[in-house]
Amino acid sequence: MPLENKTGKSYAAPVRTLNAHFDGKFIVLDEPARLKPNAKIKVIAPDADEADGGLAGDFARLSEPAFRAIWDNHLEADYDHL
């Protein structure tokens, strides 16, 4: 399932996941990122009361079809026996 913008079209540019944390006032990146000044970004965060990591699990489930298409093929079958 490709990541889509609000018009329903897939993003043409690569999309990257960045780790960050909320310090109580600002969202702070935990790693360097090559972003243009004033670049628009999307932040997806769980509700404050969602402490069980459900959001990460939801995204993992959304990624399953893409991973299945990549890994479940005869060219990768040798890795199934490692």
Order of alpha helices (4+ residues) and beta strands (2+ residues): beta-beta-alpha
